[in-house]
């Protein structure tokens, strides 16, 4: 920023400039050094190494750069007095010896955060979930992949400054003499191979662990967390899990993504009453399931007497077992509903849930719309760009039906939160189908206390954004409600 011929940004002290550059990837921070002579030495004082292999995320209009040289150069370019506080890389087929050297240097330098995500050219990165659309969908790695991920450097677990650790596609290999990670507060493990109880050994040696996420870890069968500091726990697509014991009495947030638990013994939590936020995301298609099969989940939520935030993602629709959750929604402040919105009874089920959430302040709806299968992507694309679509086949909205009876029944319903406490409504993936419009119109015309109504449009509706915004505004009961679309 230049004001009256002066560069006020360059006038900031070195420490402030280094803090600004630390929010950029390392290659972007290095480019800033050519802006002026004032910036030349600043990048050397940035305590962050943050790089993505160009084979994973190709540059646009950029020349190919050797990733190994890029990371080594970023490490060696640091000033002698500059520690590496954050080491964050995404690499494809990085040489194992060089990879170990990078991590050891970062750990010995006083790293507080290490985030290393690996990709392997000849190994599948498919989602480990038995409910995927692929014929090969399963909860475990392929036989030819097991045991082939790089082993974690043992020096990493003896880093006395490490506070945040995120590992993806590794074989967990803690030191034989025991793990010493007393400073670790946040641990995220994704697609980890952990033979011979390595995972439990690591968890048992983290007395200050406050935030733990286990995602797609097939060996996470019986998990015990002894840290009394644990406040957030997430178990995502660990479909072999049979028992999770959390000794903490400070747990506030719980996330579970998987199939319907067979019984209520999956989770054992020392103090359910302290939980304020719960997310339940079921991968399993609930079509044909008996309502009693949802009992383990409703019992789990029912024990959380102070629950104020609930996120339900039900397959295929929002309506499945919705009546079973009515009893546990009375004290909610925030509610998120995710699933297919393609039938009149689904819309009614949403209204019934709202009728029982008398103090609701924030409502988020994520209506899923089936998409055609995606084209096959090259091997080097990340997991979120995989070829398999999460859309569920066979779900469609019949636009030829007469929805007048649905509209009349909705308008007769008494929903106290709409006229008293509901302040913000967010609708994602708005498709403009008849049921979407009916629900949106109902909410806008009944929510007299509403302050903000935000909608994310599907791609095909983007050209009609202005027209849709005008329609939403015409439905408002409260003319002060702000309507935004993006």
N, C-alpha and C positions, 0 to 999 in steps of 0.2 A: 504494500500500500504506500503510495507516494503522495505526500501532502506538501504543497508549496515548495516543490523541488527536493524535499527530504524523504528518504525511505524510512518510514517509521518502523516497519517490520524489522529491518536490518539493525535498527537502533536498540533492539531488545538485547538483553544479556545472553551470553552463550548458553547458559542453562535453560533459559526460556525457549530459545530457538531449537535446542536439542529436544526439548519436550514436544515441540510442535512436529518436528520431523519423525519422532518416535511413533506417531500415529499413521505414518505412511509405510508401505512396503519398502524394503531396503533399496531396491533399484530406483524407486521414485525419490527416496531421500538422497541417494547419490547424485541423481540428476540435478537436484537443487543446489549442489555445490558449485555448479557452473554459472549460477545466476550472477555472482559477483565475487570479488576477492574476500569480502566479509564472510561468505558462506563456505569457503573452501575447506576450512578446518572443522566446521560445525558437524558435518556428517560423521566424522571420526569420533565425536563425543556422544553419538546417539547409542544408548545402551540396548539396542534392539536389533536382532537379525530376523527378518521376516521375508521369506522368499517362496515362490511357487515355481515348480519345474515347468519350463515352457512346453514340454511334451504333454503335460496335463492341461494347461491353459495356454494355448498358443497365443503369441502376441499378434496384434493386428499391425500390418505394415512395419514389422520389426525384424531385424536380422536375428537368426538363431544364435543363441548363446549357450555355451557349455555350462550346465547347471552346477556341476561339481566345482568348476573354477569360480563360478559366481558366488557360491556359499563360502568357499575357502577365502576368496577375496574379501567378502563382507566381514568375516571373522578377523582376518589379519589386518584389515584397515583400521580397526579400532585403536584409539590412542592407548598407551600403556596404562594410564590411570582410569580408563573407561571399562567398567565391568560389563558383561553381557547379562542383563537382567531378564530379557525375554528372548528365547530362542524358538522360532516358529517356522517350520518348513513343511512343504508338501512335495514329495519326491517320487519319481518313477524309476525303479531299478537303480537306486543309488548304490555305489560300491560299498559293501558292508564294512570294510576296514576304515574307509574314509568317513562313513556315517558315524561309526563309533568315535572316531577322533573328534568330529564336530561336537558331539554330545558331551564327551569328556571335557573338552575345552570349555564349553558353556557351563557345565556343572562346577568345574574348578574355579571358574571366574565369578561365581556367586549368583548363578541363575535363580530367579524366583519363579519363572514360568517356562516350562518346556512343553512344546506342542509339536509332535512329529507324526505326520500322516504319510504312510507309505503306500505306493502302488507297485504291483508286480505285473510285468507285461504278459506272462503266460498263465497267470492265475486269475480265476473269475472273481469279480467284485460284486456278484449278485447279492441281493438282500437275503439274509438268513432268516427266512420265515416260511413255515410250511403252508401258509395260506396264500402264497403268491400265485400268479396266473401261470407261471412256467411249469412244465411237466417235471422239471428237476427241483422244484421248490422244496426246501427242507430246512430244518433248524440247525444244521451242522455244515461244516465245510465238506467239500468233495474229498474223497479218499486220497486222490493224487495231490491235494493241496495240504493236508494235515501235516504239521511239523515242518513246513517249508518256509514259514515266515521268519524274518530275521529275529534273532534273540536280542532282548533288551540289554544294553550295557550295564553291568552290575554296579559300576561307579555311580550311575544315576541315582540309585537308591541310597547312597551314602552322602548325598548332597545336603548339607545342613541348612542351606538357605531356601531350598525348594518349597514353594507354597502351592503352586498350581501345576498339575501334570495331566497332559492329554496325549493318549497314545492310540493310534489306529493302525490295524493290520500288523501286529507284532506277536512274537512268542514271548510270554512273560517268563523271565529267568532271573529271579532274585538271588542275591548272594547266599552261599551255603551257611555262612556264619550268622545269618539273620539280616533282616531288613532294618535300616535305620533311617526313617523318614519322619522324624518327630515333628518337623515343621510343616508337613503337608496339610493343606486345608481343603483343596479342591482336587478331585480325581475323576477323570473321564476316561473310560476304557471302552473302545469300540472294536469289534471283530478281533478279539484277543484270543490267542491260544494259550491256555494256562494249565499245563500238565502237572500232576503230582501235588495238588493242593497249593500251587504257587499263588493263585488269586487270594485264597484265604490267608496265606502267610503275609501277603502285602497288606490286606485290610486290617489284620490284627496288630500291625506295627505302626498304625497311624492314629495316635491318641488325640490329635487336634483336627481330625477330618470333619469338615462341616458340610461339604457338598459332594455327593457321590452319584455318578451315573454309570450304569453298566448297560451297554447296548450290543446286541448280537454277539454275546459271549456264550458259546455252547457249553462250556465247562462250569458255568455259574449255576450249579445244581442246588447246593446248600450254602447259603451266604449268611455269615454272622458279622455284624458291625458292632464293635465294642466301644467306639468313640462316643463319649458323653456329649461331644460338641456338635454331633450331626444334626443339621437343620433341614437338609433337602436330600431326598433320595429318589432316583429314577431307575426303573427296571424296564428296558425297552427291548422287545423281541428276544428275550432270553427264554426261549420256549422250553428248555429243559429244567428250568428252576422249579424246585419242589418245596423249598422252605427258605424264607427270608426272616432273619431275626435281627431286630434293631433295638439295641439296649438303651439308646438315648431317650431322655424324657423331654428333649427340646425340639423334636421334629416338628416342622411347620408345613413342609410341602412334600407330597407324595405323588409320583407319576408311575402309572403302570400301563404298558402297552403289550398286549399278548392275546391269548385265547381266554375263554371263560375258565376261571379256576375251578377245579373239581370240588374243592371244599373250602371252608373258611380258614384253613390252617396255613395257607400260602404265606401270609404276613403275620408276624408276631411283633407288635410295637409296644414299647413300655408304657407310653402315655398317648392314647388316641385323642384324648380331649384337647391336646395342644395343637393338633393338626388344623390348619386354617385353609389350605389349598390342596385339592385332589384332582388329578387328571386321570381319566379312565379312557383308554383308546383300544378298542377291540379289533384285532386283525381278522377275527373269525366271522364268517357269515352266520348271522343269527337266525336265518330262515329255517323254520322247522324245529327250533329249540323250544323246550318247555320253559314257562316263566320261572319255575322253581330253580332252574339252572342259573338264574341271575342272582340267587340268594346270597352266594358268597360275596358278591360285589356290593349288594345293598346292605348287607350286614357290616361290611368294612366301612362303607360311608356312614352308616347309621351310628357307628361308634364315635364318629368325629362330631361331637356335640357343639364345637365352636366353628364349624366349617362355614366359610364365607365365600369361597371360590370353588366352583365345580365345572370341569370340562368333560363332557361326554361325547365320545366319537363312536357311534354305533353303526354296524354294517348289517344290512345295506341302508337302512333308513334311520332317521331320528326317532321313529315311532316305536322301535323294538324295545320292549320292557319299560317303556316310559312310565307306565302306571306304577311299576315297582319302585321308581325313584321319587315319586311324589312325596312320600313321607320324609325324605331326607333333604328336601329343597326349601324348607320353610324359612331357614335363617340365612339363606344365601344373599350375598351382596352382588356377586358377579356370576353369571352363568354363560357357558359356551356350549353350543349344541352343534355337532358336526355329523353329517350323514346325508343320504339321498332324500331330497324333498320332491317326491313325484306322485303323491296321492293325497286325496282330501283328508284321510284319517291321520296322515302325518302332520298336516297343518293343524288339525284339531289337537293332536297330542302336544304340540308346542304350546298352544293356547292353554291347555289344561295345566301343563307344568308352570306356566307363568301365573296362572290363577292361584297357585299354591306358594309362590315365592313373593310374599307380601312386602318384603323390604328390598327387593331387587333394585339395584342402581345401574348396573351395566349388563347389557345383553349382547352376545355375539353369536351370529348364525353363520355357519359354513356349509351351505347346501352344495353337495357334490354333484357334478354333472358328468355323465360318461363321455369319455373322449376316445377317438379311434386309436388303435395301437400305434405306438411310436415306431419310427424307423430305427433300424439297427445302428448303434453308434460305434465308432472305433474303440478299440480296447483302452485307449488312454484317457477316455472321459471319466469323470468322477461319478460316484454312485448316484448323485442326484440328477445325473443326465443319462441314466441307464435306459435301455430300450423298452423294458417292460412297463406297461401302463398300470397304474393302480386302480383305474376305473373298473367298475363292476359291470359285466355284460348283462343285457336283458332289462335294464332299468330305463324307462322312457316316460315322458309326460304326454298324456293324451290330451291334446289341445281341443279336441272335438267334443269333450264332455261339457255338460251344463253345470257351472259352478255356482249358480244362484243360490241353491240350498246351503252350500258351504258358507257363502258370504252371509246369509241370514243367520245361520247358527252361530257364527263368530261374533256378529254384532250384538247378539243377545247375551253373550257371556260377560260375567262380571270379573274383571281382573284388576284388583286394587292397586297393584304396583304401577300400572300404566297412568293412573291419575294421581299418584302420590309420590313415588320414590324413583321411578325409572328416569335416569338423566341422559344415558348414552346408549345408542343402538348402532351396532356395526354388522353389516352383511357383506360377506366375502363371496366371490365367485357368482355374482348376480347375473343370471342368464336371461331374465326378462320373460320367462315362461309364465303361463297363467297363474300357477300356484305361487310363484315368487312374487308376482304383482299383487295378488290378493293378500298375502301375508304382509308385504311391505305397506300396502294401503291401510290395512287394519291397524298395524302398529302406529303409523304416523297419525292416523285420524283419532286414535284413542289415547295416545301418550300425551296427556296435557302438561306434564311436568318436563317433557323431553327438551334437552338443551342441544344435543348433537346427534345427527343422523348421518352416518358415513357408509358409503357403499363402494365396493371394488367391482367394477364391471368386467365381464368376460371380454375377451379380445374382439369378438365379433360385434359387440355393442359399443366399442370405443368411438366410432364415428357418430353415434347418436347421443353422445354424452350430454350435450346441451339440452336436447329435447327431453331426455330422461330426468335431468335435474329439474326442469320446469314441471314435469309431471309429479315428481316427489313433492315439490313445494306446494303444488295445488292440493295435495292430500293432507297437509299439515293442519292439525287443530290449533297447535301453539305456533303462531306466526313468528315467534322469536327463535324457533328451532333452526339451527344452522344445518344446512344440507350440503354435503360434499361428496363428489364422485371422483374416482381415479381409476 
